[in-house]
Amino acid sequence: MSSILKETSGGIMRITLNRPDSLNAFNSEMLFELQDAFKEALNDEVRCVLLTGAGKGFCSGQDLKDFEAEKKTFKEAIETKYNPLIMQIVNLPKPVICGINGVAAGAGLSLALACDFRIAVESAQLIEVFINVGLVPDSGSTFTLPRIVGLAKAFQMCSTAERITGSEAKRLGLVNVCVQTPAVLKAALDKYSKKYAKMPTASLGMIKSLLNNSYSKSLAQILEAEADFQDKAGNSNDYREGVNSFLEKRKPVFKGN
């Protein structure tokens, strides 16, 4: 059985973590399959990626049995399996939507935080669980988490392994949308993925790049980058379609370029 399920239709690549018996804990096979999937997501036919988990959980983090069996150092495992995947997601010039259908713990939470738009069920549990086994957060959590919730709350979550429900995650800004049931989650993921797949993809990619670089650039650098990207967007087919549809009083049909 493949550790992930993947299919592309209507401009949406749907990826499902598929180890439900372990709450979709990461093993090497899953991590390398995810890296391959996000390479495929660079294809023009893909305009949005939807990532969720099979069964009752999103991802419970690293499968410790698998890690111990491989006998790699933590640094080797992180640098070959986790870091490349996180960078692929963050640098993908397309929106990545995450459906948190249950527990998102450890590196599983890091994976969710690397995505651009998160939807969770109320009963979901988001946990920076590393400290419970004497480890520190990895896979980008110490980068993304404080930017979302602030330094004090990030330290609290990382140092106490506090369990954050889907409802609380919405209040903290950790997720964009919170829904009541898995059925509603499925409908919401379908709604938002279809919405993003019909939007001006290249412009979404540029927005993503600007925002992801906003903390590390000066205002002058951001203003320059905005001008450069606006020039590209203003010369795109989607801009012409947007203007024409406005003048013709109809809905635009964006092609993503």
VOTI-874465 format. One record per residue: x, y, z of N, C-alpha, C in turn; residue number from 1; residue in three letters. Coordinates in steps of 0.02 Angstrom, whole numbers, plus 50000, padded with zeros to 5 digits. Example, Ala and Ser with C-alpha at 12.3 -4.5 7.8 and 13.67 -1.06 7.14 Angstrom:
<atoms>
ATOM  50660  49716  50390  50615  49775  50390  50660  49835  50390  1  ALA
ATOM  50642  49888  50354  50684  49947  50357  50645  50002  50394  2  SER
</atoms>
This chain:
<atoms>
ATOM  50042  49940  50000  50000  50000  50000  50044  50062  50000  1  MET
ATOM  50030  50108  49954  50069  50170  49950  50057  50212  50013  2  SER
ATOM  50109  50246  50034  50104  50286  50095  50069  50353  50083  3  SER
ATOM  50061  50371  50019  50019  50429  50002  49974  50410  49943  4  ILE
ATOM  49918  50443  49939  49874  50438  49881  49877  50504  49844  5  LEU
ATOM  49879  50501  49778  49887  50563  49739  49848  50558  49675  6  LYS
ATOM  49811  50610  49660  49776  50615  49596  49766  50688  49578  7  GLU
ATOM  49768  50701  49513  49761  50770  49488  49703  50774  49440  8  THR
ATOM  49658  50822  49452  49603  50835  49407  49578  50906  49419  9  SER
ATOM  49555  50937  49365  49528  51005  49371  49578  51055  49397  10  GLY
ATOM  49642  51043  49385  49694  51089  49408  49715  51079  49480  11  GLY
ATOM  49685  51030  49514  49699  51017  49585  49736  50952  49594  12  ILE
ATOM  49795  50954  49626  49829  50893  49646  49807  50878  49717  13  MET
ATOM  49775  50821  49727  49752  50800  49793  49799  50748  49820  14  ARG
ATOM  49829  50763  49877  49876  50718  49910  49847  50698  49977  15  ILE
ATOM  49844  50633  49990  49819  50608  50053  49872  50566  50087  16  THR
ATOM  49893  50584  50147  49938  50543  50186  49902  50478  50203  17  LEU
ATOM  49933  50421  50189  49895  50359  50189  49926  50305  50234  18  ASN
ATOM  49937  50322  50297  49956  50272  50347  49908  50281  50407  19  ARG
ATOM  49844  50269  50395  49794  50285  50447  49803  50245  50511  20  PRO
ATOM  49831  50185  50508  49839  50145  50569  49889  50176  50618  21  ASP
ATOM  49932  50221  50593  49980  50255  50636  49966  50330  50639  22  SER
ATOM  49903  50348  50625  49885  50419  50620  49930  50455  50571  23  LEU
ATOM  49946  50420  50517  49986  50447  50462  50055  50472  50484  24  ASN
ATOM  50086  50435  50530  50154  50452  50552  50202  50447  50493  25  ALA
ATOM  50251  50491  50492  50300  50491  50438  50347  50432  50442  26  PHE
ATOM  50356  50398  50386  50414  50354  50378  50452  50377  50316  27  ASN
ATOM  50508  50346  50301  50549  50369  50245  50511  50366  50179  28  SER
ATOM  50474  50312  50169  50437  50305  50107  50390  50364  50097  29  GLU
ATOM  50352  50381  50148  50304  50436  50142  50339  50502  50127  30  MET
ATOM  50393  50516  50161  50427  50580  50152  50456  50587  50082  31  LEU
ATOM  50485  50533  50056  50513  50537  49989  50457  50539  49936  32  PHE
ATOM  50402  50505  49948  50345  50508  49902  50315  50579  49902  33  GLU
ATOM  50314  50612  49959  50290  50681  49962  50336  50727  49923  34  LEU
ATOM  50402  50717  49930  50449  50757  49891  50437  50749  49816  35  GLN
ATOM  50426  50687  49795  50413  50674  49724  50347  50707  49702  36  ASP
ATOM  50297  50704  49745  50232  50734  49727  50238  50810  49718  37  ALA
ATOM  50276  50842  49762  50282  50915  49756  50327  50935  49697  38  PHE
ATOM  50370  50890  49674  50405  50903  49611  50355  50902  49554  39  LYS
ATOM  50310  50853  49555  50258  50849  49503  50213  50910  49504  40  GLU
ATOM  50202  50938  49564  50157  50995  49571  50182  51057  49534  41  ALA
ATOM  50245  51057  49512  50271  51112  49473  50243  51113  49402  42  LEU
ATOM  50214  51057  49380  50186  51053  49313  50130  51105  49304  43  ASN
ATOM  50125  51132  49243  50076  51184  49230  50004  51162  49241  44  ASP
ATOM  49990  51098  49233  49922  51074  49241  49898  51080  49313  45  GLU
ATOM  49944  51083  49360  49927  51090  49431  49924  51164  49449  46  VAL
ATOM  49867  51186  49475  49859  51256  49495  49846  51264  49569  47  ARG
ATOM  49837  51208  49603  49825  51210  49676  49840  51140  49702  48  CYS
ATOM  49868  51136  49763  49881  51072  49795  49838  51068  49858  49  VAL
ATOM  49806  51010  49867  49765  50997  49926  49797  50939  49964  50  LEU
ATOM  49813  50950  50027  49848  50900  50068  49807  50885  50130  51  LEU
ATOM  49792  50820  50141  49756  50800  50201  49777  50729  50221  52  THR
ATOM  49745  50702  50272  49763  50636  50297  49705  50587  50293  53  GLY
ATOM  49722  50523  50285  49670  50471  50285  49653  50452  50357  54  ALA
ATOM  49592  50431  50367  49571  50407  50433  49557  50464  50482  55  GLY
ATOM  49576  50454  50545  49556  50500  50598  49608  50553  50615  56  LYS
ATOM  49665  50552  50581  49717  50601  50597  49747  50631  50534  57  GLY
ATOM  49777  50690  50543  49815  50721  50487  49884  50690  50485  58  PHE
ATOM  49924  50700  50537  49991  50670  50540  50017  50676  50611  59  CYS
ATOM  50037  50619  50640  50060  50618  50709  50135  50629  50716  60  SER
ATOM  50168  50649  50661  50240  50662  50664  50281  50601  50643  61  GLY
ATOM  50344  50601  50663  50390  50548  50644  50371  50481  50676  62  GLN
ATOM  50372  50429  50636  50365  50361  50661  50431  50342  50695  63  ASP
ATOM  50431  50341  50761  50493  50331  50798  50523  50262  50785  64  LEU
ATOM  50482  50212  50775  50508  50145  50760  50546  50145  50694  65  LYS
ATOM  50519  50180  50645  50552  50184  50580  50618  50221  50586  66  ASP
ATOM  50618  50275  50626  50680  50314  50635  50734  50272  50669  67  PHE
ATOM  50715  50237  50722  50764  50197  50759  50792  50141  50715  68  GLU
ATOM  50750  50112  50672  50772  50057  50629  50823  50081  50577  69  ALA
ATOM  50817  50143  50555  50862  50168  50502  50932  50184  50529  70  GLU
ATOM  50936  50200  50592  51000  50215  50624  51036  50274  50591  71  LYS
ATOM  50999  50324  50571  51028  50386  50547  51031  50437  50603  72  LYS
ATOM  51075  50486  50596  51075  50540  50645  51014  50583  50633  73  THR
ATOM  50994  50621  50685  50938  50666  50677  50953  50717  50621  74  PHE
ATOM  51014  50742  50620  51032  50792  50569  51027  50763  50499  75  LYS
ATOM  51050  50702  50489  51045  50670  50424  50972  50663  50402  76  GLU
ATOM  50930  50638  50448  50860  50627  50432  50825  50693  50415  77  ALA
ATOM  50837  50744  50455  50804  50808  50444  50826  50839  50378  78  ILE
ATOM  50890  50837  50364  50917  50872  50305  50902  50836  50240  79  GLU
ATOM  50889  50771  50243  50874  50734  50181  50799  50724  50170  80  THR
ATOM  50760  50721  50224  50689  50704  50217  50642  50763  50229  81  LYS
ATOM  50653  50798  50284  50605  50849  50305  50619  50917  50274  82  TYR
ATOM  50680  50942  50281  50695  51009  50257  50681  51019  50182  83  ASN
ATOM  50700  50971  50139  50684  50981  50068  50609  50985  50056  84  PRO
ATOM  50570  50945  50091  50497  50946  50082  50467  51013  50103  85  LEU
ATOM  50488  51038  50161  50462  51102  50185  50480  51158  50135  86  ILE
ATOM  50541  51158  50110  50561  51209  50061  50521  51202  49996  87  MET
ATOM  50506  51141  49976  50466  51131  49915  50397  51163  49923  88  GLN
ATOM  50367  51153  49980  50300  51180  49992  50301  51256  49994  89  ILE
ATOM  50348  51283  50032  50351  51356  50040  50369  51390  49974  90  VAL
ATOM  50412  51360  49934  50433  51391  49871  50389  51374  49812  91  ASN
ATOM  50342  51328  49820  50297  51312  49764  50257  51374  49746  92  LEU
ATOM  50259  51396  49683  50224  51458  49664  50150  51448  49652  93  PRO
ATOM  50120  51409  49696  50048  51393  49692  50022  51384  49762  94  LYS
ATOM  49958  51394  49774  49931  51385  49842  49929  51312  49863  95  PRO
ATOM  49947  51300  49926  49944  51233  49955  49894  51237  50013  96  VAL
ATOM  49840  51199  50007  49787  51199  50057  49794  51137  50100  97  ILE
ATOM  49790  51145  50165  49797  51089  50211  49732  51076  50248  98  CYS
ATOM  49709  51014  50247  49649  50994  50284  49669  50955  50346  99  GLY
ATOM  49661  50986  50404  49682  50954  50468  49621  50917  50495  100  ILE
ATOM  49618  50852  50482  49560  50812  50498  49565  50777  50566  101  ASN
ATOM  49618  50791  50604  49626  50760  50669  49690  50785  50700  102  GLY
ATOM  49728  50741  50730  49790  50762  50763  49842  50784  50711  103  VAL
ATOM  49875  50840  50726  49934  50863  50689  49987  50877  50740  104  ALA
ATOM  50034  50830  50747  50082  50834  50802  50154  50833  50776  105  ALA
ATOM  50198  50866  50811  50269  50865  50794  50281  50889  50723  106  GLY
ATOM  50318  50850  50684  50331  50868  50615  50268  50869  50573  107  ALA
ATOM  50215  50835  50596  50151  50839  50562  50122  50909  50566  108  GLY
ATOM  50130  50941  50624  50108  51010  50631  50153  51056  50590  109  LEU
ATOM  50218  51042  50589  50264  51082  50549  50243  51080  50475  110  SER
ATOM  50223  51021  50452  50201  51014  50383  50140  51057  50370  111  LEU
ATOM  50092  51055  50416  50032  51096  50408  50048  51171  50407  112  ALA
ATOM  50093  51192  50451  50110  51263  50455  50147  51287  50394  113  LEU
ATOM  50179  51242  50357  50214  51262  50295  50165  51276  50238  114  ALA
ATOM  50103  51253  50246  50053  51263  50194  50026  51334  50197  115  CYS
ATOM  49990  51354  50145  49968  51424  50138  49899  51437  50168  116  ASP
ATOM  49857  51387  50169  49788  51396  50191  49767  51333  50228  117  PHE
ATOM  49746  51340  50290  49731  51281  50331  49658  51281  50353  118  ARG
ATOM  49627  51223  50347  49559  51212  50370  49560  51153  50418  119  ILE
ATOM  49528  51162  50476  49530  51109  50528  49460  51094  50553  120  ALA
ATOM  49450  51033  50576  49389  51016  50613  49397  51041  50685  121  VAL
ATOM  49341  51055  50717  49343  51080  50786  49380  51032  50832  122  GLU
ATOM  49374  50967  50820  49403  50917  50864  49477  50904  50850  123  SER
ATOM  49505  50936  50799  49577  50926  50784  49619  50947  50843  124  ALA
ATOM  49678  50917  50848  49725  50935  50901  49793  50951  50869  125  GLN
ATOM  49816  51012  50879  49880  51035  50853  49929  51037  50912  126  LEU
ATOM  49983  50998  50906  50028  50989  50964  50101  50993  50942  127  ILE
ATOM  50139  51037  50973  50212  51038  50965  50240  50988  51016  128  GLU
ATOM  50239  50925  50998  50248  50870  51045  50321  50853  51059  129  VAL
ATOM  50367  50883  51024  50438  50865  51027  50465  50861  51099  130  PHE
ATOM  50447  50910  51140  50476  50915  51208  50459  50854  51250  131  ILE
ATOM  50405  50819  51233  50385  50761  51273  50434  50703  51267  132  ASN
ATOM  50476  50704  51216  50528  50653  51210  50598  50685  51212  133  VAL
ATOM  50601  50746  51239  50665  50779  51248  50695  50809  51186  134  GLY
ATOM  50653  50823  51135  50678  50851  51072  50656  50924  51064  135  LEU
ATOM  50683  50956  51013  50663  51025  50997  50622  51023  50932  136  VAL
ATOM  50579  51072  50921  50540  51074  50859  50586  51077  50798  137  PRO
ATOM  50565  51045  50744  50603  51048  50682  50556  51057  50623  138  ASP
ATOM  50582  51049  50563  50543  51054  50502  50509  51122  50495  139  SER
ATOM  50542  51173  50523  50519  51241  50513  50472  51269  50564  140  GLY
ATOM  50453  51231  50615  50405  51255  50664  50428  51318  50700  141  SER
ATOM  50494  51321  50717  50517  51380  50754  50522  51441  50709  142  THR
ATOM  50512  51432  50644  50509  51488  50597  50436  51510  50587  143  PHE
ATOM  50392  51462  50572  50323  51479  50555  50280  51495  50616  144  THR
ATOM  50288  51456  50670  50244  51464  50727  50246  51533  50759  145  LEU
ATOM  50304  51561  50777  50304  51627  50808  50279  51682  50762  146  PRO
ATOM  50285  51672  50697  50260  51721  50650  50184  51723  50649  147  ARG
ATOM  50153  51668  50669  50080  51664  50670  50051  51683  50738  148  ILE
ATOM  50080  51655  50791  50049  51664  50857  50088  51711  50903  149  VAL
ATOM  50148  51732  50882  50189  51774  50925  50238  51731  50965  150  GLY
ATOM  50291  51765  50989  50345  51729  51023  50322  51696  51088  151  LEU
ATOM  50283  51731  51128  50264  51705  51194  50221  51642  51187  152  ALA
ATOM  50171  51644  51143  50128  51586  51134  50166  51529  51101  153  LYS
ATOM  50211  51545  51056  50251  51493  51024  50294  51457  51075  154  ALA
ATOM  50324  51495  51121  50364  51463  51173  50320  51419  51218  155  PHE
ATOM  50262  51443  51234  50216  51403  51275  50199  51338  51242  156  GLN
ATOM  50182  51341  51178  50163  51280  51142  50222  51232  51136  157  MET
ATOM  50281  51258  51122  50339  51215  51111  50367  51187  51176  158  CYS
ATOM  50361  51224  51231  50391  51202  51294  50344  51160  51337  159  SER
ATOM  50280  51162  51323  50232  51125  51364  50194  51071  51325  160  THR
ATOM  50203  51069  51259  50165  51023  51216  50090  51032  51227  161  ALA
ATOM  50070  51094  51235  49999  51110  51244  49958  51087  51184  162  GLU
ATOM  49901  51058  51199  49856  51034  51146  49809  51091  51126  163  ARG
ATOM  49811  51110  51063  49770  51163  51036  49714  51132  50994  164  ILE
ATOM  49652  51144  51012  49597  51117  50972  49588  51157  50908  165  THR
ATOM  49549  51129  50863  49536  51165  50801  49504  51233  50813  166  GLY
ATOM  49458  51235  50861  49424  51298  50877  49474  51350  50904  167  SER
ATOM  49518  51328  50949  49568  51373  50977  49618  51393  50923  168  GLU
ATOM  49634  51347  50879  49681  51363  50825  49653  51418  50780  169  ALA
ATOM  49588  51417  50769  49557  51471  50729  49564  51538  50765  170  LYS
ATOM  49554  51539  50830  49559  51601  50868  49630  51627  50867  171  ARG
ATOM  49679  51582  50869  49749  51602  50869  49776  51620  50800  172  LEU
ATOM  49738  51605  50748  49761  51617  50680  49802  51560  50651  173  GLY
ATOM  49804  51504  50686  49841  51446  50660  49806  51413  50601  174  LEU
ATOM  49740  51420  50598  49702  51395  50541  49658  51452  50516  175  VAL
ATOM  49641  51449  50451  49599  51500  50421  49526  51488  50431  176  ASN
ATOM  49507  51424  50431  49437  51404  50436  49432  51346  50484  177  VAL
ATOM  49380  51346  50526  49366  51290  50570  49295  51266  50558  178  CYS
ATOM  49287  51200  50550  49221  51171  50535  49204  51119  50588  179  VAL
ATOM  49141  51098  50590  49118  51056  50644  49132  50982  50634  180  GLN
ATOM  49127  50957  50573  49130  50885  50562  49176  50868  50504  181  THR
ATOM  49200  50805  50499  49240  50784  50442  49204  50793  50375  182  PRO
ATOM  49138  50783  50375  49101  50791  50313  49102  50863  50289  183  ALA
ATOM  49095  50910  50336  49098  50981  50319  49168  51000  50298  184  VAL
ATOM  49219  50969  50330  49288  50981  50310  49299  50961  50238  185  LEU
ATOM  49275  50904  50220  49282  50880  50151  49251  50929  50102  186  LYS
ATOM  49191  50955  50119  49157  51003  50076  49195  51068  50072  187  ALA
ATOM  49223  51090  50129  49260  51153  50130  49325  51147  50089  188  ALA
ATOM  49359  51091  50095  49420  51080  50056  49405  51080  49982  189  LEU
ATOM  49350  51049  49963  49329  51048  49893  49314  51118  49869  190  ASP
ATOM  49278  51157  49910  49260  51225  49892  49321  51270  49882  191  LYS
ATOM  49367  51269  49930  49424  51315  49926  49474  51293  49873  192  TYR
ATOM  49484  51228  49865  49532  51205  49814  49507  51222  49745  193  SER
ATOM  49442  51214  49733  49414  51232  49667  49418  51307  49656  194  LYS
ATOM  49408  51345  49708  49413  51418  49703  49483  51439  49683  195  LYS
ATOM  49534  51413  49719  49602  51432  49704  49626  51407  49636  196  TYR
ATOM  49600  51349  49615  49620  51321  49551  49595  51362  49492  197  ALA
ATOM  49546  51405  49504  49518  51447  49451  49544  51519  49454  198  LYS
ATOM  49588  51533  49500  49614  51601  49508  49677  51611  49465  199  MET
ATOM  49702  51672  49460  49764  51685  49421  49825  51655  49457  200  PRO
ATOM  49844  51595  49437  49894  51556  49473  49961  51592  49479  201  THR
ATOM  49985  51621  49424  50050  51654  49426  50049  51711  49477  202  ALA
ATOM  49994  51748  49479  49989  51804  49527  49986  51778  49599  203  SER
ATOM  49952  51722  49610  49951  51692  49677  50022  51672  49698  204  LEU
ATOM  50060  51645  49651  50129  51626  49667  50171  51686  49686  205  GLY
ATOM  50160  51742  49652  50198  51803  49668  50177  51832  49735  206  MET
ATOM  50112  51829  49750  50088  51851  49816  50121  51809  49871  207  ILE
ATOM  50123  51744  49860  50153  51698  49908  50227  51715  49919  208  LYS
ATOM  50263  51728  49866  50333  51745  49871  50343  51811  49909  209  SER
ATOM  50304  51861  49894  50309  51926  49928  50297  51919  50003  210  LEU
ATOM  50245  51882  50021  50229  51875  50092  50281  51834  50129  211  LEU
ATOM  50305  51781  50097  50354  51738  50130  50421  51773  50140  212  ASN
ATOM  50435  51824  50100  50498  51861  50106  50490  51926  50145  213  ASN
ATOM  50429  51941  50167  50418  52007  50196  50454  52017  50262  214  SER
ATOM  50468  51964  50300  50503  51971  50364  50578  51980  50356  215  TYR
ATOM  50605  51957  50301  50678  51958  50292  50702  52014  50247  216  SER
ATOM  50656  52051  50217  50674  52105  50171  50658  52173  50203  217  LYS
ATOM  50694  52224  50179  50679  52292  50200  50618  52317  50161  218  SER
ATOM  50589  52372  50184  50533  52402  50148  50553  52420  50077  219  LEU
ATOM  50612  52448  50069  50635  52467  50002  50639  52406  49956  220  ALA
ATOM  50664  52350  49983  50670  52289  49943  50601  52261  49925  221  GLN
ATOM  50555  52264  49972  50487  52239  49958  50452  52283  49906  222  ILE
ATOM  50460  52349  49913  50430  52395  49864  50457  52380  49793  223  LEU
ATOM  50521  52367  49789  50552  52350  49724  50525  52284  49697  224  GLU
ATOM  50519  52234  49742  50493  52169  49721  50420  52174  49699  225  ALA
ATOM  50380  52214  49736  50310  52224  49717  50305  52254  49647  226  GLU
ATOM  50348  52304  49633  50346  52336  49567  50365  52286  49512  227  ALA
ATOM  50416  52246  49525  50437  52195  49475  50381  52145  49462  228  ASP
ATOM  50352  52120  49516  50299  52070  49509  50236  52101  49477  229  PHE
ATOM  50222  52164  49494  50163  52196  49464  50172  52204  49389  230  GLN
ATOM  50235  52216  49369  50249  52222  49297  50236  52155  49262  231  ASP
ATOM  50257  52101  49295  50245  52035  49266  50170  52019  49265  232  LYS
ATOM  50136  52033  49320  50064  52020  49323  50026  52061  49271  233  ALA
ATOM  50048  52124  49263  50014  52169  49216  50024  52151  49143  234  GLY
ATOM  50072  52107  49130  50084  52084  49062  50060  52012  49051  235  ASN
ATOM  50021  51987  49098  49998  51918  49094  49932  51912  49055  236  SER
ATOM  49919  51852  49031  49855  51838  48998  49798  51846  49048  237  ASN
ATOM  49810  51827  49110  49756  51831  49160  49737  51903  49175  238  ASP
ATOM  49785  51949  49173  49768  52019  49183  49723  52043  49126  239  TYR
ATOM  49742  52026  49065  49701  52047  49007  49631  52017  49012  240  ARG
ATOM  49627  51953  49034  49562  51922  49042  49522  51956  49097  241  GLU
ATOM  49555  51975  49152  49521  52009  49206  49492  52076  49184  242  GLY
ATOM  49531  52115  49146  49507  52179  49122  49450  52170  49072  243  VAL
ATOM  49459  52123  49025  49407  52111  48975  49342  52088  49006  244  ASN
ATOM  49347  52043  49055  49286  52018  49087  49250  52074  49125  245  SER
ATOM  49288  52120  49155  49258  52177  49189  49221  52222  49140  246  PHE
ATOM  49253  52237  49084  49222  52280  49034  49161  52248  49001  247  LEU
ATOM  49165  52181  48994  49111  52144  48962  49058  52120  49011  248  GLU
ATOM  49067  52137  49075  49020  52121  49129  49005  52046  49132  249  LYS
ATOM  49059  52007  49136  49053  51934  49142  49106  51910  49191  250  ARG
ATOM  49099  51847  49213  49149  51818  49258  49213  51801  49219  251  LYS
ATOM  49271  51815  49248  49333  51800  49213  49346  51724  49211  252  PRO
ATOM  49380  51703  49159  49403  51634  49153  49479  51635  49151  253  VAL
ATOM  49509  51630  49209  49582  51634  49213  49614  51567  49194  254  PHE
ATOM  49671  51571  49160  49707  51512  49138  49770  51498  49179  255  LYS
ATOM  49786  51545  49224  49844  51534  49267  49909  51561  49241  256  GLY
ATOM  49905  51600  49185  49968  51626  49157  49958  51699  49133  257  ASN
</atoms>
